Amino acid sequence: MTSTESRTDSVVKTLGIHHAGIPVNNVDRAVEFYSRVLGWELVGQYRVSDGKGHFTGSAPVELNYEVPGAEQDFREFVEHYEQVRPGHTPRTCFARMKVGPDEVVLFERPEPIEIDTLVDNGVFHQSFHISAEDMQRLADLKREGGSDIKFHTGPTLRWPHGRALYMWDTEGNYIELESIEDLPAVFGVSHELKRR
């Protein structure tokens, strides 16, 4: 068992998340899913032939700003990529999505892969908050069937703060949706009940 004490001697202190990323095989298909099913808003979609900007940044030309070692880092990346995937050159394709106050970036894989999510990754997933009403809407869709949404398990209770429902996106990623609810009030019981 590892200690639950937080370290005070870390190199830096993370202040929050700038963005989270989800790998996808087809960025257009993924944007359609996350917009239609989860209500995410497309901020921008980017297709770049080489991905160099990841290494060199996006400073205006007028600043004459250079990132130390960026060119070398980029060349090493390209050489390694072409060694692993002969005949292919790296490209970058991603979509920035607004999710409430946060941002999630859908990164298209250079080469599509097929995985059996629960076998290959276990229960690894991304989790997003939704309202109690939307949780009920999804629970009804799952129960009724006929939707093109690939549901898995739930809704299950996440005592005392809500319910969780799991599904897959169009790219094979396992997604958890958690409602924000006061379950003791919903069930008319004490907050102090013991969990299983």
CYANA upper distance limits for C-alpha pairs under 8 A (distance plus 0.5 A):
 18 HIS  CA    102 ASP  CA      8.36
 18 HIS  CA    103 GLU  CA      7.82
 19 HIS  CA    102 ASP  CA      7.46
 19 HIS  CA    103 GLU  CA      5.54
 19 HIS  CA    104 VAL  CA      5.88
 19 HIS  CA    105 VAL  CA      7.29
 20 ALA  CA    103 GLU  CA      7.24
 20 ALA  CA    104 VAL  CA      5.34
 20 ALA  CA    105 VAL  CA      6.70
 21 GLY  CA    104 VAL  CA      6.05
 21 GLY  CA    105 VAL  CA      5.21
 21 GLY  CA    106 LEU  CA      6.34
 21 GLY  CA    107 PHE  CA      7.19
 22 ILE  CA    104 VAL  CA      7.84
 22 ILE  CA    105 VAL  CA      6.83
 22 ILE  CA    106 LEU  CA      5.50
 22 ILE  CA    107 PHE  CA      6.57
 22 ILE  CA    173 ASN  CA      8.49
 23 PRO  CA    106 LEU  CA      6.45
 23 PRO  CA    107 PHE  CA      5.39
 23 PRO  CA    108 GLU  CA      6.40
 23 PRO  CA    109 ARG  CA      6.78
 24 VAL  CA     30 ALA  CA      7.28
 24 VAL  CA    106 LEU  CA      6.91
 24 VAL  CA    107 PHE  CA      6.37
 24 VAL  CA    108 GLU  CA      5.29
 24 VAL  CA    109 ARG  CA      6.41
 24 VAL  CA    112 PRO  CA      8.32
 24 VAL  CA    171 GLU  CA      5.94
 25 ASN  CA    108 GLU  CA      5.96
 25 ASN  CA    109 ARG  CA      5.97
 25 ASN  CA    111 GLU  CA      7.79
 25 ASN  CA    112 PRO  CA      5.22
 25 ASN  CA    113 ILE  CA      7.33
 25 ASN  CA    171 GLU  CA      6.50
 26 ASN  CA     30 ALA  CA      6.71
 26 ASN  CA    108 GLU  CA      6.47
 26 ASN  CA    109 ARG  CA      8.30
 26 ASN  CA    112 PRO  CA      8.19
 26 ASN  CA    171 GLU  CA      7.85
 27 VAL  CA     31 VAL  CA      6.52
 27 VAL  CA     93 CYS  CA      7.92
 27 VAL  CA     94 PHE  CA      7.11
 27 VAL  CA     95 ALA  CA      7.43
 27 VAL  CA    106 LEU  CA      7.13
 27 VAL  CA    107 PHE  CA      7.50
 27 VAL  CA    108 GLU  CA      5.91
 28 ASP  CA     32 GLU  CA      6.79
 29 ARG  CA     33 PHE  CA      6.83
 29 ARG  CA    170 THR  CA      7.60
 30 ALA  CA     34 TYR  CA      6.65
 30 ALA  CA    106 LEU  CA      7.97
 30 ALA  CA    169 ASP  CA      7.97
 30 ALA  CA    170 THR  CA      6.78
 30 ALA  CA    171 GLU  CA      7.29
 31 VAL  CA     35 SER  CA      6.41
 31 VAL  CA     42 LEU  CA      7.85
 31 VAL  CA     95 ALA  CA      7.83
 31 VAL  CA    106 LEU  CA      8.22
 32 GLU  CA     36 ARG  CA      6.38
 33 PHE  CA     37 VAL  CA      6.12
 33 PHE  CA     38 LEU  CA      7.98
 33 PHE  CA    169 ASP  CA      7.46
 33 PHE  CA    170 THR  CA      7.24
 34 TYR  CA     38 LEU  CA      5.60
 34 TYR  CA     39 GLY  CA      6.86
 34 TYR  CA     40 TRP  CA      6.17
 34 TYR  CA    169 ASP  CA      8.37
 35 SER  CA     39 GLY  CA      5.12
 35 SER  CA     40 TRP  CA      5.09
 35 SER  CA     41 GLU  CA      6.62
 35 SER  CA     42 LEU  CA      7.93
 36 ARG  CA     40 TRP  CA      8.22
 37 VAL  CA    149 ILE  CA      8.48
 40 TRP  CA     97 MET  CA      6.63
 40 TRP  CA     98 LYS  CA      6.24
 40 TRP  CA     99 VAL  CA      5.86
 40 TRP  CA    100 GLY  CA      8.37
 41 GLU  CA     97 MET  CA      5.91
 41 GLU  CA     98 LYS  CA      5.48
 41 GLU  CA     99 VAL  CA      7.39
 42 LEU  CA     95 ALA  CA      7.62
 42 LEU  CA     96 ARG  CA      6.66
 42 LEU  CA     97 MET  CA      5.12
 42 LEU  CA     98 LYS  CA      6.84
 43 VAL  CA     95 ALA  CA      7.95
 43 VAL  CA     96 ARG  CA      5.79
 43 VAL  CA     97 MET  CA      5.86
 43 VAL  CA     98 LYS  CA      6.84
 44 GLY  CA     95 ALA  CA      6.24
 44 GLY  CA     96 ARG  CA      5.82
 44 GLY  CA     97 MET  CA      7.83
 45 GLN  CA     93 CYS  CA      8.09
 45 GLN  CA     94 PHE  CA      6.38
 45 GLN  CA     95 ALA  CA      4.70
 45 GLN  CA     96 ARG  CA      6.79
 46 TYR  CA     92 THR  CA      8.15
 46 TYR  CA     93 CYS  CA      6.03
 46 TYR  CA     94 PHE  CA      5.93
 46 TYR  CA     95 ALA  CA      6.71
 47 ARG  CA     91 ARG  CA      8.18
 47 ARG  CA     92 THR  CA      6.28
 47 ARG  CA     93 CYS  CA      4.89
 47 ARG  CA     94 PHE  CA      7.25
 48 VAL  CA     91 ARG  CA      6.40
 48 VAL  CA     92 THR  CA      5.52
 48 VAL  CA     93 CYS  CA      6.76
 49 SER  CA     90 PRO  CA      7.75
 49 SER  CA     91 ARG  CA      5.13
 49 SER  CA     92 THR  CA      6.85
 50 ASP  CA     89 THR  CA      7.79
 50 ASP  CA     90 PRO  CA      5.99
 50 ASP  CA     91 ARG  CA      4.93
 50 ASP  CA     92 THR  CA      6.81
 51 GLY  CA     55 PHE  CA      8.31
 51 GLY  CA     90 PRO  CA      7.44
 51 GLY  CA     91 ARG  CA      5.94
 51 GLY  CA     92 THR  CA      5.41
 52 LYS  CA     56 THR  CA      6.84
 52 LYS  CA     74 PHE  CA      6.88
 53 GLY  CA     57 GLY  CA      5.54
 53 GLY  CA     58 SER  CA      6.90
 55 PHE  CA     70 ALA  CA      5.89
 55 PHE  CA     71 GLU  CA      7.98
 55 PHE  CA     73 ASP  CA      7.52
 55 PHE  CA     74 PHE  CA      6.63
 56 THR  CA     66 GLU  CA      7.64
 56 THR  CA     67 VAL  CA      6.39
 56 THR  CA     70 ALA  CA      5.91
 56 THR  CA     71 GLU  CA      7.71
 57 GLY  CA     67 VAL  CA      8.04
 59 ALA  CA     63 LEU  CA      7.33
 59 ALA  CA     65 TYR  CA      7.15
 60 PRO  CA     64 ASN  CA      8.10
 61 VAL  CA     65 TYR  CA      8.02
 66 GLU  CA     70 ALA  CA      8.35
 69 GLY  CA     73 ASP  CA      6.59
 70 ALA  CA     74 PHE  CA      6.56
 71 GLU  CA     75 ARG  CA      6.66
 72 GLN  CA     76 GLU  CA      6.64
 73 ASP  CA     77 PHE  CA      6.69
 74 PHE  CA     78 VAL  CA      6.75
 75 ARG  CA     79 GLU  CA      6.60
 76 GLU  CA     80 HIS  CA      6.56
 77 PHE  CA     81 TYR  CA      6.52
 78 VAL  CA     82 GLU  CA      6.57
 78 VAL  CA     89 THR  CA      7.68
 78 VAL  CA     90 PRO  CA      7.20
 79 GLU  CA     83 GLN  CA      6.58
 80 HIS  CA     84 VAL  CA      6.72
 81 TYR  CA     85 ARG  CA      6.41
 81 TYR  CA     86 PRO  CA      8.43
 81 TYR  CA     88 HIS  CA      8.41
 81 TYR  CA     89 THR  CA      7.66
 81 TYR  CA     90 PRO  CA      7.23
 82 GLU  CA     86 PRO  CA      5.44
 82 GLU  CA     87 GLY  CA      7.17
 82 GLU  CA     88 HIS  CA      6.50
 82 GLU  CA     89 THR  CA      6.66
 82 GLU  CA     90 PRO  CA      8.28
 85 ARG  CA     89 THR  CA      8.47
 90 PRO  CA    110 PRO  CA      7.37
 91 ARG  CA    110 PRO  CA      7.27
 92 THR  CA    108 GLU  CA      7.95
 92 THR  CA    110 PRO  CA      8.01
 93 CYS  CA    107 PHE  CA      6.82
 93 CYS  CA    108 GLU  CA      5.98
 94 PHE  CA    105 VAL  CA      7.14
 94 PHE  CA    106 LEU  CA      5.93
 94 PHE  CA    107 PHE  CA      4.96
 94 PHE  CA    108 GLU  CA      6.22
 95 ALA  CA    105 VAL  CA      6.10
 95 ALA  CA    106 LEU  CA      5.65
 95 ALA  CA    107 PHE  CA      7.22
 96 ARG  CA    103 GLU  CA      7.30
 96 ARG  CA    104 VAL  CA      6.66
 96 ARG  CA    105 VAL  CA      5.03
 96 ARG  CA    106 LEU  CA      7.01
 97 MET  CA    103 GLU  CA      6.10
 97 MET  CA    104 VAL  CA      5.76
 97 MET  CA    105 VAL  CA      6.38
 97 MET  CA    106 LEU  CA      8.01
 98 LYS  CA    102 ASP  CA      6.46
 98 LYS  CA    103 GLU  CA      5.23
 98 LYS  CA    104 VAL  CA      7.02
 99 VAL  CA    103 GLU  CA      6.07
 99 VAL  CA    104 VAL  CA      7.22
109 ARG  CA    113 ILE  CA      8.46
114 GLU  CA    172 GLY  CA      8.16
115 ILE  CA    120 ASP  CA      7.02
115 ILE  CA    172 GLY  CA      7.50
116 ASP  CA    120 ASP  CA      6.18
116 ASP  CA    121 ASN  CA      8.43
116 ASP  CA    172 GLY  CA      8.05
117 THR  CA    121 ASN  CA      5.90
117 THR  CA    122 GLY  CA      7.31
117 THR  CA    123 VAL  CA      8.45
117 THR  CA    172 GLY  CA      6.93
117 THR  CA    173 ASN  CA      7.21
117 THR  CA    174 TYR  CA      7.28
118 LEU  CA    122 GLY  CA      4.92
118 LEU  CA    123 VAL  CA      6.26
118 LEU  CA    124 PHE  CA      8.23
118 LEU  CA    174 TYR  CA      8.43
123 VAL  CA    174 TYR  CA      8.20
124 PHE  CA    174 TYR  CA      7.60
125 HIS  CA    173 ASN  CA      7.65
125 HIS  CA    174 TYR  CA      5.55
125 HIS  CA    175 ILE  CA      5.87
125 HIS  CA    176 GLU  CA      7.04
126 GLN  CA    174 TYR  CA      7.49
126 GLN  CA    175 ILE  CA      5.76
126 GLN  CA    176 GLU  CA      6.55
127 SER  CA    175 ILE  CA      6.55
127 SER  CA    176 GLU  CA      4.98
127 SER  CA    177 LEU  CA      6.11
127 SER  CA    178 GLU  CA      7.47
128 PHE  CA    175 ILE  CA      8.48
128 PHE  CA    176 GLU  CA      6.86
128 PHE  CA    177 LEU  CA      5.48
128 PHE  CA    178 GLU  CA      6.55
129 HIS  CA    177 LEU  CA      6.30
129 HIS  CA    178 GLU  CA      5.33
129 HIS  CA    179 SER  CA      6.14
129 HIS  CA    180 ILE  CA      7.27
130 ILE  CA    134 ASP  CA      6.76
130 ILE  CA    135 MET  CA      7.17
130 ILE  CA    177 LEU  CA      6.92
130 ILE  CA    178 GLU  CA      6.38
130 ILE  CA    179 SER  CA      5.32
130 ILE  CA    180 ILE  CA      7.14
131 SER  CA    135 MET  CA      6.74
131 SER  CA    179 SER  CA      5.61
131 SER  CA    180 ILE  CA      6.29
131 SER  CA    181 GLU  CA      8.31
132 ALA  CA    136 GLN  CA      6.78
132 ALA  CA    162 GLY  CA      8.38
132 ALA  CA    179 SER  CA      5.66
132 ALA  CA    180 ILE  CA      6.63
132 ALA  CA    181 GLU  CA      6.72
133 GLU  CA    137 ARG  CA      6.76
134 ASP  CA    138 LEU  CA      6.73
134 ASP  CA    179 SER  CA      8.38
135 MET  CA    139 ALA  CA      6.59
135 MET  CA    155 PRO  CA      8.35
135 MET  CA    163 ARG  CA      8.19
135 MET  CA    165 LEU  CA      8.22
135 MET  CA    177 LEU  CA      8.35
135 MET  CA    178 GLU  CA      8.18
135 MET  CA    179 SER  CA      6.56
136 GLN  CA    140 ASP  CA      6.59
137 ARG  CA    141 LEU  CA      6.78
138 LEU  CA    142 LYS  CA      6.58
139 ALA  CA    143 ARG  CA      6.63
139 ALA  CA    154 GLY  CA      8.38
139 ALA  CA    155 PRO  CA      7.11
139 ALA  CA    165 LEU  CA      8.43
140 ASP  CA    144 GLU  CA      6.48
141 LEU  CA    145 GLY  CA      6.47
141 LEU  CA    146 GLY  CA      8.27
141 LEU  CA    147 SER  CA      7.07
142 LYS  CA    147 SER  CA      7.97
142 LYS  CA    151 PHE  CA      7.04
149 ILE  CA    167 MET  CA      8.02
149 ILE  CA    168 TRP  CA      8.23
149 ILE  CA    169 ASP  CA      8.34
150 LYS  CA    167 MET  CA      6.18
150 LYS  CA    168 TRP  CA      6.09
150 LYS  CA    169 ASP  CA      7.75
151 PHE  CA    166 TYR  CA      6.74
151 PHE  CA    167 MET  CA      4.65
151 PHE  CA    168 TRP  CA      6.98
152 HIS  CA    165 LEU  CA      8.10
152 HIS  CA    166 TYR  CA      5.76
152 HIS  CA    167 MET  CA      5.41
152 HIS  CA    168 TRP  CA      7.85
153 THR  CA    165 LEU  CA      6.51
153 THR  CA    166 TYR  CA      5.79
153 THR  CA    167 MET  CA      7.74
154 GLY  CA    164 ALA  CA      6.63
154 GLY  CA    165 LEU  CA      4.90
154 GLY  CA    166 TYR  CA      6.77
155 PRO  CA    163 ARG  CA      6.29
155 PRO  CA    164 ALA  CA      5.57
155 PRO  CA    165 LEU  CA      4.94
155 PRO  CA    166 TYR  CA      8.18
156 THR  CA    163 ARG  CA      5.84
156 THR  CA    164 ALA  CA      5.76
156 THR  CA    165 LEU  CA      7.08
157 LEU  CA    162 GLY  CA      6.66
157 LEU  CA    163 ARG  CA      4.93
157 LEU  CA    164 ALA  CA      6.84
158 ARG  CA    162 GLY  CA      5.70
158 ARG  CA    163 ARG  CA      5.68
158 ARG  CA    164 ALA  CA      7.04
159 TRP  CA    163 ARG  CA      8.24
159 TRP  CA    183 LEU  CA      7.14
159 TRP  CA    195 ARG  CA      7.74
160 PRO  CA    181 GLU  CA      8.39
160 PRO  CA    182 ASP  CA      6.84
160 PRO  CA    183 LEU  CA      5.76
160 PRO  CA    184 PRO  CA      6.83
160 PRO  CA    191 HIS  CA      7.38
161 HIS  CA    179 SER  CA      8.31
161 HIS  CA    180 ILE  CA      6.50
161 HIS  CA    181 GLU  CA      5.79
161 HIS  CA    182 ASP  CA      5.87
161 HIS  CA    183 LEU  CA      6.50
162 GLY  CA    178 GLU  CA      6.96
162 GLY  CA    179 SER  CA      5.50
162 GLY  CA    180 ILE  CA      5.52
162 GLY  CA    181 GLU  CA      5.02
162 GLY  CA    182 ASP  CA      6.99
162 GLY  CA    183 LEU  CA      6.54
163 ARG  CA    178 GLU  CA      6.04
163 ARG  CA    179 SER  CA      5.78
163 ARG  CA    180 ILE  CA      8.01
163 ARG  CA    181 GLU  CA      8.05
164 ALA  CA    176 GLU  CA      7.02
164 ALA  CA    177 LEU  CA      6.05
164 ALA  CA    178 GLU  CA      4.94
164 ALA  CA    179 SER  CA      7.02
165 LEU  CA    176 GLU  CA      6.26
165 LEU  CA    177 LEU  CA      5.85
165 LEU  CA    178 GLU  CA      7.13
166 TYR  CA    174 TYR  CA      7.57
166 TYR  CA    175 ILE  CA      6.13
166 TYR  CA    176 GLU  CA      5.08
166 TYR  CA    177 LEU  CA      6.87
167 MET  CA    174 TYR  CA      6.46
167 MET  CA    175 ILE  CA      5.83
167 MET  CA    176 GLU  CA      7.13
168 TRP  CA    172 GLY  CA      6.17
168 TRP  CA    173 ASN  CA      5.90
168 TRP  CA    174 TYR  CA      5.14
168 TRP  CA    175 ILE  CA      6.19
169 ASP  CA    173 ASN  CA      5.96
169 ASP  CA    174 TYR  CA      7.23
169 ASP  CA    175 ILE  CA      7.46
181 GLU  CA    186 VAL  CA      8.40
182 ASP  CA    186 VAL  CA      6.84
183 LEU  CA    187 PHE  CA      6.54
184 PRO  CA    188 GLY  CA      6.11
184 PRO  CA    189 VAL  CA      5.44
184 PRO  CA    190 SER  CA      6.27
184 PRO  CA    191 HIS  CA      6.03
185 ALA  CA    189 VAL  CA      6.95
185 ALA  CA    190 SER  CA      8.43
189 VAL  CA    193 LEU  CA      8.28
